[in-house]
Amino acid sequence: MQKNLHPAYRPIVFRDPSAGFAFLTRSTMTSDRTIEWEDGNVYPVVDVDVSSASHPFYTGRGRILDTAGRVERFNQRYGRR
Protein backbone atom coordinates (compact mmCIF):
# COMPACT_ATOMS: atom_id res chain seq x y z
CA MET A 1 0.00 0.00 0.00
CA GLN A 2 1.10 3.54 -0.66
CA LYS A 3 1.89 5.68 2.37
CA ASN A 4 -0.40 8.63 3.28
CA LEU A 5 -2.97 7.69 0.66
CA HIS A 6 -5.79 6.51 2.92
CA PRO A 7 -7.28 8.37 5.88
CA ALA A 8 -6.51 7.13 9.39
CA TYR A 9 -8.77 4.30 10.58
CA ARG A 10 -9.35 4.77 14.30
CA PRO A 11 -11.83 3.96 17.09
CA ILE A 12 -14.82 6.33 17.33
CA VAL A 13 -18.11 6.40 19.23
CA PHE A 14 -21.39 6.87 17.35
CA ARG A 15 -24.16 8.16 19.63
CA ASP A 16 -27.92 8.43 19.09
CA PRO A 17 -29.02 11.05 21.63
CA SER A 18 -32.75 10.50 21.00
CA ALA A 19 -32.52 6.84 22.07
CA GLY A 20 -29.67 7.14 24.57
CA PHE A 21 -27.72 4.56 22.58
CA ALA A 22 -24.01 4.62 21.71
CA PHE A 23 -21.56 2.12 20.27
CA LEU A 24 -17.82 2.02 19.78
CA THR A 25 -16.50 1.02 16.38
CA ARG A 26 -13.71 1.94 13.98
CA SER A 27 -14.09 4.51 11.23
CA THR A 28 -12.26 7.12 9.18
CA MET A 29 -14.64 9.85 10.44
CA THR A 30 -13.27 12.58 12.64
CA SER A 31 -14.84 14.80 15.29
CA ASP A 32 -13.74 17.63 17.55
CA ARG A 33 -15.95 16.41 20.40
CA THR A 34 -14.86 13.56 22.66
CA ILE A 35 -16.46 11.22 25.18
CA GLU A 36 -15.09 9.00 27.91
CA TRP A 37 -16.10 5.44 27.10
CA GLU A 38 -16.88 2.55 29.48
CA ASP A 39 -13.28 1.29 29.28
CA GLY A 40 -11.96 4.61 30.63
CA ASN A 41 -10.44 5.79 27.34
CA VAL A 42 -11.44 9.00 25.58
CA TYR A 43 -12.70 8.67 22.00
CA PRO A 44 -14.10 11.12 19.43
CA VAL A 45 -17.90 11.07 19.31
CA VAL A 46 -20.28 11.62 16.38
CA ASP A 47 -24.00 12.19 17.02
CA VAL A 48 -26.31 10.46 14.54
CA ASP A 49 -30.01 11.10 13.94
CA VAL A 50 -31.08 7.49 13.49
CA SER A 51 -29.58 4.25 14.76
CA SER A 52 -30.78 0.68 15.20
CA ALA A 53 -32.15 1.74 18.61
CA SER A 54 -34.45 4.41 17.17
CA HIS A 55 -35.25 3.28 13.61
CA PRO A 56 -38.83 1.96 13.29
CA PHE A 57 -37.75 -1.03 11.19
CA TYR A 58 -35.43 -2.36 13.89
CA THR A 59 -37.57 -1.41 16.89
CA GLY A 60 -40.83 -2.83 15.50
CA ARG A 61 -42.66 0.44 16.07
CA GLY A 62 -43.26 1.07 12.38
CA ARG A 63 -46.68 2.13 11.25
CA ILE A 64 -48.74 -0.17 9.08
CA LEU A 65 -50.22 1.41 5.99
CA ASP A 66 -53.90 0.99 5.32
CA THR A 67 -53.55 -0.61 1.90
CA ALA A 68 -57.10 -1.94 1.80
CA GLY A 69 -58.53 1.53 2.36
CA ARG A 70 -56.36 2.95 -0.37
CA VAL A 71 -57.43 0.32 -2.87
CA GLU A 72 -61.10 0.89 -2.07
CA ARG A 73 -60.68 4.64 -2.39
CA PHE A 74 -58.95 4.17 -5.78
CA ASN A 75 -61.74 1.91 -7.01
CA GLN A 76 -64.37 4.43 -5.90
CA ARG A 77 -62.67 7.21 -7.82
CA TYR A 78 -61.48 5.43 -10.94
CA GLY A 79 -63.21 2.06 -10.90
CA ARG A 80 -65.83 0.82 -13.38
CA ARG A 81 -68.85 3.01 -13.68
N, C-alpha and C positions, 0 to 999 in steps of 0.2 A: 504494500500500500504506500501511496505517496504521503509524505509528511505534510501536516498543516492543510490538508485538503478537506477533511471532514470536521464538522463541529464537535466539541467535546461532549461525550456521552456520560452523564453523571446522575447520581440519585436526586430525585425531586419529589415533593409531596404535592399531589393534586387534591384540592379540598372543595367540597360542595357545601357552602354555608347554609343553604336552605334545608338540607337534610341532616346537617351535622355529621357528615361522612368525609373521611379523608383516607388516602392510601399512598403508600410510598412505592415508587417505581423508578425506573431509569428513563431518561429522556434527554434530548438535545435542547429542550426549552430552557430559557433562563428567566430569572425573576430577581427584582431588587428586594422583595420582602422575604423574610425567613421565618421559620417556625422550629421550635424544639420538639423533636419527635419522641416517641415512647422509649427509644433506646438511649436517650440523653444527648444525641447528636443534633446539631442545627442544620437544617436543609432549606433550600429555597422552596417557596410555596406559590402555587398558581391556583387561583380560585376559578372554578368552572361553574357554568349555569346548570348543567344537567349531568347527572352521573347515574350509575346503576341503582343508587339508593333513592333517586327522585324521579326517574323516568317511568311513565305509566306502563310501558311494555314490561319492564322488569319487576315492577312492584305489584302488578295485577290490578291497579286502580284505573285502568283505561276505561273510557266510556264506550258503550256499545251503540252503534248507529242503528237507527230504526229503519232498516232496509225495507221491511214490508210496507211501512207507511209511505215511504218514498215511491215505491212501485205503484201502490194504489193511487197516489196523488198524480203520478205520471199518466196512468191509464185514464183517470178522470179527465185530465186536460187534453190528452192527445190520443186516447183510445178510439175504438170504433164508435161511430155515431149511428 
